Amino acid sequence: MIPQKPHLCDTLPQAKLAQTTSEQTMTSENLRAGIPEDVHQIPAPQPQQRKLCPRHKRMADEGTNLKLQQALDALPLQEREAVNAIWANFSASPHPRRALILQGLLTMCCFSQLSLLADQLSHIIRIDPFSILPHEVSLRVLTYLDATSLCRAAQVSKKWRRLADDNILWRGICEQHIGQKCAKCGWGLPRLEKKKKPFRLPCPESPVPIPPSSSSFSLSVPGKRPCDDSFDDFEIGPSSKRQRSSTPPYSTPATPGYSPPPSPTNPLVQPFIPVPETRPWKDVYCERLTIEKNWRRGRCTVRTLRGHRDGVMCLQINENLAHPSFPILITGSYDRTARVWNLETGAQIHCLEGHTSAIRSLQFDEVKLVTASMDCSIRIWNWRMGTCLRVLEGHTEGVVCVNFDEDVLASGSVDTTVKIWDFRNGGKFTLRGHTDWVNCVQLWDSNSGATSPSQTPARAQLGASPSSAIVGLDWAPENQSTASPNINRGKMLFSASDDGTIRLWDLSSQTCIQVFTGHVGQVQTLKLSYMERLLSECKQKASASKDHHDLDPSSTSFNAEDDEPSPGRGPVLISGSLDNTIKTWDISTGKAIKTFFGHIEGVWSVAADRMRLISGSHDRTIKIWDCEQGRCTTTLVGHRGAVTCLGLAEDKIVSGSDDGNVRIWSFSSH
């Protein structure tokens, strides 16, 4: 093996001494004699150029040699020769001798010379690594920095700024934070899917609604709770259940086919073609970071939507519709109406009338709206046109809650039963087991892990569940029905009741397979959420520390529209109760993971995503919770009545209250 020679660096070239007088005289005589100068001069052999080290390359670029030559020319000849001899000897010395010479020079230096050396060395020993490394290697080094460090690096120089602002780096940071919590820093950022939705082709227009079938409506009023006929009294007493009038003192048309005249410029049926745009990933990150900081610090702007004449009992928002281009909010109230709102402008688009008693629950998707009322009926609407498509009857008392997916509709009632309505063949059946009001139902497909459309962004196209198919189904009474429900295996249902329990039902076998007990008050609300940290904490209680491994941005793919849970990660069940607490449950074991304390009165509504949990209470407040630590981070106040329903988006909260108002709490930067 041939030994490698040590690297030699071409240091500063020796300074050229000025010509002496005798040399100048000889040159002049030769020129007068006509003898060229190069005839009498033997060219000296040129030394082989050696590669310069990074420091001497920088010195050559800075013109250090020229400055030294100018300083040397200003000295007398003898001094120039002495200085040049010292430099030449040092340059010709090997590294060990150079070190010895420098040590000797340092011992001879006074403080003034040492101060000069310190000033010079503080600048000389600095090396810019990105001026030496290839561009790809420099980017690879910067991938190990967090967002704050990258911003600081961008302030060093223009070259560093170009590197630190590279789209590849910020895309990797967005992959680690947007839509999830980073394993390194624990921060997560909202997705804001509406603002970065890709280009879409025009969507087909909404199908023409078919006139609803005539149905008779029962005007019976459940007598379980005492009533208060005062319309202006929004204040609720300390009792465990709302004391409201199921028949308001004013009257509205009870015609099920109420339809406002369609407008040729209806914004709900006009297809929208957004213009595709591209932004730097750094801007995307900064925008979402600002919103996340607002969430954590409770900084928001508040708007109030007024229109309902009684308490708002239910609402849902959807910012991911193919069209219209603006987000949609639909609210239901004790005034027996459901209202469709433009969430951006706050303008009311439709007022849906037809129920003869309070609307307690609703849910909508791209095609239809389903409302449940205390008049014992369920109505299916074309919310874009404002028309009623179908009336479902089967419960013997008021319907308190509904939830549907692509195949089935579930409803819970004051009559303590849960009914399942099959969209595919018109079959239905009843689940019995609760001993008191059924306040909330939630469908869950255990095979795919997906929840109902109310929990995930609506992705169905307009033709996926046509209104005509729903109207054409014949849901006859159960004892007269010829169609048997066809429920896929793995289809589950959660139900919450005033009896203080939560039940898990297997719809394919129509049996209860799990009962969740732990609340000491009526359970009012349920939500399924994919909170990875909560579930892993339940399964790894013995582990006190977490393994924070490095994430390689180049090895992950970022899909903003991907909202499906990954394999092996189950949902967490969240419940709110009138015992003033919120609980999270592990579905596989039926055990409570955490209990959140903070409200001083009953919890009526909860909402959650992968980033946070919010709750609305009878104490008129909305609380935002840190799910990992189990503590309240922000409390929002402003409603004059109990907060009965909540909607959670990436950058806002929408709340409805017994005071009849809808409030929009926006955490976006303005």
Disulfide bonds with the S-S distance in Angstrom:
none
